[in-house]
Amino acid sequence: KIADCYAQLDKMYEDVKVLIVEYNADKITKAEFNERMTAMEKSIELEIKQMAVRFYEQNTRLANDLRDLQRKYDELRNFAGKLAKAPMSQQELFDLTLRPSVRISVFAENKAADGKVSMRQVSTGSGTIVYSEPDANGDIQTYILTCSHLIDGITDSPTPQKLGRLEIETFDFFGEAFVKEATLIANTHSETGLDIMVLKLTDHTTKYPAAHFIKRKDLDKLRMLMPVMNVGCGLGERPYPGTGVISGMYLENESLDFLWQISAPSIFGNSGGGVFLQDTGEMMGTVVRGGVYRGNMIVQQCFIVPAKVIYEWLDEVK
């Protein structure tokens, strides 16, 4: 039994080395690293403890062997634990939050009396690339989550106009912009209060950095005062971050009771931007509006659609 445990432990050393390589190469997230480490720990920890109880008092040599085995196991677990709990680097957080963030420009189609058609920009907002992967034919399919009200002012106004063009600007590490076009895939319409929509890039040749959306099984772990970051194009600027905490999960306004509130600053142009957990970089919501009192914007009162509600809506429309 002890020999088997030593063999398992040796294999665990090798598996942890592979995990660390994958983690450093950004092939797995910190959450996935922790999950796989926990699985490996459970596979051997119980067996070690059971043998320790059975043999410690019966045989000095076995007891010494087991102590050595336990020590090696504890060293490995402590090493992996330190790595898993290490603060996320600025580069990691940048890649998970700012790289998937985009600036969206909405154009309406104007038709003159002489029949000539022109485009007029009517709104600017934010969005987050949530998926960018090849399909069965090798064509990259890229989807963006954003706010409905960026286009509802065009299509749902008393004098509706034709939606002309949706321009998406992605940004590289140095902040250089690359302009692409997108089409509307699904829309909740802002009057529902949900106010989110999905766009799809017409470019099928480029794979873009995509946000890591929080997993369904981790939704219940979200709590008040958790540190968060919203990333958006406030006042039409390139995407930039703002930090705060989850400051409201149970709003009293009945028309908005499914929304959450964060204290990260939000201003015009942030609508549609992603909200991320600072500790893991996982996306856990989308900014839809800021607080307003007597016509004045309350920048520290930022309302978001939380991940749970987004999952429920996507289940309905897919």
Salt bridges, closest charged atoms under 4 A:
GLU14 OE2 - LYS17 NZ 3.55
ASP15 OD2 - LYS11 NZ 2.95
GLU22 OE1 - ARG36 NH1 3.18
GLU35 OE1 - LYS215 NZ 3.74
GLU35 OE1 - LYS217 NZ 3.13
GLU45 OE2 - LYS49 NZ 3.37
GLU45 OE2 - ARG77 NH1 2.88
GLU47 OE2 - LYS1 NZ 3.35
ASP65 OD2 - ARG61 NH1 3.52
ASP68 OD1 - ARG71 NH2 2.51
ASP74 OD1 - ARG77 NH2 3.38
GLU75 OE2 - ARG71 NH1 2.86
GLU109 OE2 - LYS162 NZ 3.92
GLU133 OE1 - LYS207 NZ 3.19
ASP152 OD1 - HIS189 ND1 3.58
ASP156 OD2 - HIS189 ND1 3.35
GLU167 OE2 - ARG165 NE 3.17
GLU169 OE2 - ARG103 NE 2.82
ASP195 OD2 - HIS149 ND1 2.60
ASP203 OD2 - LYS180 NZ 3.81
ASP218 OD1 - LYS217 NZ 3.48
ASP218 OD1 - LYS221 NZ 3.11
GLU312 OE2 - LYS308 NZ 2.61
ASP315 OD1 - ARG216 NH2 2.83
ASP315 OD1 - LYS318 NZ 3.81
